[in-house]
């Protein structure tokens, strides 16, 4: 699902992060985005549709949709502008069919509305975690000198 949102208003954090060594910058970003993504993942799991009745062959093979929803850390790919974390449905490919529909079933959006509902809380958590992470790592660097 290629629709990505870009956050604005993080210029001060960006300036502070750029002053840290790359490895520490990545550590702070991974921690902060992971904390924010866990909030979104919780909401997405709560919104995930659950089948009624007999278990489908796909869920027997790959597990239930809800149990496949996880936070995935992105590798350090600064050149592509990707750092941080994302929420994925893992092996539960049929979640996309429910979200967008097919020619046989009507769309029943559950993922996007859950992300939208959790975004405010996740952004607040991101700000808090970035601030704490920058402060913690800066203190370590200062003590090390």
C-alpha positions in Angstrom: 0.0 0.0 0.0 2.1 2.8 -1.3 0.3 5.8 0.2 2.7 7.4 2.6 2.2 10.4 4.8 4.9 12.9 5.5 5.0 14.7 8.8 5.7 18.4 9.1 6.9 20.4 12.1 9.8 18.1 13.0 12.5 20.6 11.7 14.0 21.1 15.2 14.3 17.3 15.8 15.9 17.0 12.4 18.5 19.6 13.2 19.3 17.9 16.6 19.4 14.5 15.0 21.8 15.6 12.3 24.3 16.7 15.0 24.5 13.1 16.3 26.7 10.5 14.7 24.9 8.4 12.1 24.7 5.2 14.1 23.2 7.0 17.1 20.8 9.0 14.9 19.6 5.7 13.5 19.2 4.2 17.0 17.1 7.2 18.1 14.9 7.1 14.9 14.4 3.3 15.2 13.3 3.6 18.8 11.0 6.6 18.3 9.3 5.3 15.1 9.0 1.8 16.6 7.2 3.3 19.6 4.8 5.2 17.4 4.2 2.3 15.1 3.3 0.0 18.0 0.5 2.4 18.8 -0.8 2.2 15.2 -0.3 -1.6 15.2 -2.5 -2.0 18.3 -5.3 0.0 16.7 -4.9 -2.0 13.4 -5.1 -5.3 15.3 -8.2 -4.1 17.2 -9.8 -3.2 13.8 -8.8 -6.4 12.0 -11.8 -8.3 10.8 -12.2 -11.8 12.2 -13.8 -14.6 10.3 -16.9 -16.2 11.5 -17.4 -19.9 11.4 -15.0 -22.3 9.7 -11.3 -21.3 9.3 -10.2 -20.6 5.8 -7.5 -22.6 4.1 -5.3 -19.4 3.9 -5.6 -18.8 7.7 -4.8 -22.4 8.4 -1.6 -22.1 6.3 -0.5 -18.5 7.3 -2.3 -17.8 10.5 -5.1 -15.4 11.4 -5.0 -11.9 10.0 -4.8 -10.3 13.5 -1.8 -12.4 14.6 0.2 -11.5 11.5 0.0 -7.7 12.1 3.4 -6.6 13.2 5.8 -3.6 13.4 8.6 -4.0 10.9 11.8 -2.0 11.3 13.1 -0.4 8.1 16.8 -0.9 7.4 19.0 2.1 7.2 18.4 3.3 3.7 19.1 7.0 4.0 19.7 7.4 0.3 16.1 6.5 -0.3 14.9 8.6 2.6 13.5 5.6 4.5 14.2 5.2 8.1 12.1 3.9 10.9 9.3 1.5 11.2 6.0 0.4 9.5 3.0 -1.7 10.3 2.5 -4.7 8.0 0.0 -7.6 7.7 2.8 -10.1 7.3 1.7 -13.3 5.4 -2.0 -12.3 5.6 -2.3 -11.2 2.0 -6.1 -11.5 2.1 -6.2 -8.4 4.4 -5.7 -6.3 1.3 -8.7 -8.0 -0.4 -10.9 -7.1 2.5 -9.6 -3.6 2.6 -10.0 -2.8 -1.1 -12.4 -5.4 -2.2 -12.3 -7.6 -5.3 -14.6 -8.2 -8.2 -16.3 -10.7 -5.9 -16.5 -8.9 -2.6 -17.1 -5.3 -1.6 -14.4 -3.3 0.0 -14.6 -3.2 3.8 -11.8 -0.8 4.9 -10.3 -1.6 8.2 -6.6 -0.8 8.0 -6.6 2.8 6.8 -9.4 3.9 9.2 -7.4 2.3 12.1 -4.2 4.1 11.0 -6.1 7.4 10.7 -7.7 6.9 14.2 -4.3 6.2 15.8 -2.2 8.8 14.0 -2.6 11.7 16.5 -1.5 9.6 19.4 1.3 8.0 17.4 2.6 11.5 16.4 2.6 12.6 20.0 4.5 9.4 21.0 7.0 10.0 18.2 7.7 13.6 19.4 8.1 12.4 23.0 10.3 9.5 22.0 12.5 11.6 19.7 13.0 14.2 22.4 13.9 11.6 25.1 16.1 9.7 22.7 18.0 12.7 21.5 18.5 13.9 25.1 19.6 10.5 26.3 22.1 10.0 23.5 23.5 13.5 23.8 24.1 13.0 27.5 26.0 9.8 26.8 28.1 11.5 24.2 28.8 14.4 26.5 29.9 12.0 29.4 32.1 10.1 27.0 34.3 13.2 26.3 
